[in-house]
Amino acid sequence: MTFQELFISNLKDFRKIHKFSQAKLAELCESSQAYIAEIEVGKKFPSPDMIEKIASALEIESYCLFQNNTATNNRPLTPLQKQEIISKIQEAASKIINHY
């Protein structure tokens, strides 16, 4: 896997984790959906400033976009993921308490 392919794969993974469309990510990065699409198909590669904007929008450190982790489970949890887990645990606990 090339450096660019790794970046693209991680970008798509993190975008999907956040349930962001390309348009939503573009809006958060003050860019266009077409530009994000060009990045994701390998036609363009973002500048360092744009990489920082993308990482910020995805609530990760920029280096996470370049880590060679093939499984999403090896990546640190984002604040959004942590909140979703806490919410699910609280919901499950509430069901258990109300059952008894």
N, C-alpha and C positions, 0 to 999 in steps of 0.2 A: 504494500500500500504506500503510495507516495505521500509526501507531506500535505499536499493540497487535498488529496482524497481523504486523509485522516481528518483534516479540518472540516471538510464538507460532511463527513459522516457524523462527527461530533456535533456540528452545528444543527444538523437535522434531528439528531437524537434529543438534544437539549430543547430545541424548538417544540418537538412533539411532547416532551415531558411537561412543558408549560402550556401545552395545547394552544400554541400560537400559530396562526396562519402566517404565511409569508408577509401578507399585508400588515398584520398586527406587529410583527417584528420590525418591519420597515418603518412603521409609524413611531415605534419606540426608539428607533435609531435615527429618526429624522432623515429617512432615505425613501426610496421607492420600492414597491413590490417587485418591479422588473429587475432592479439591481440585486435584491436578495435572491431572486430566481436565477440570475446569471451567476451569482456566487455558488449557489447550490448545484448547478449543472457544470461548473468548472470553467465557464467562459471568462469570469473575472475573479480576481483575488483581492480581498479588502486591504485597505491601508492599515497601518498600526492604529490610527485613530478610530477607524471603523471597527476594527477588532475589539477595541476597548468598549465602544458603544454597544456592540453585539453582546459582549460578555456582561456588561452592566444590565442590559435589558433582560438577559437570561439569569441574572442574579448569581453569576459564577465569576471566578477569577479567570482572566484571559488565558492563562496557561492550560486550563481545563479543556479548551478547544483543541489543544495539541497533544493531549495525553493519549497514549496508545493503549487504552482500555477497551477491549472488545466487548465486554459485558457492561451494560449500564449499571449493574449492581456494584461494580468496583468503583464507581464514581462517588464523590461526597454528595450527600443529600443537599438539595437547595432548600432555602427557607420555606418555599411553597410546598415541597414534598414533606418536610418535617411537619408543617401545619396540617396537611392532609392526613398524615399518619396519626397525629394527636387527635384529630377530629374523629377518625374511625375508631380509635381505641376508646374515646369517651362515649361514642355512640354504642359500642359493644358493651361497655361497662354499664351503661344506663339500662340497656335491655336485660342484662343479667340481674341487676338490682331490682328492676320492676317485675321480673319474673318471680322472684322469691319474696 
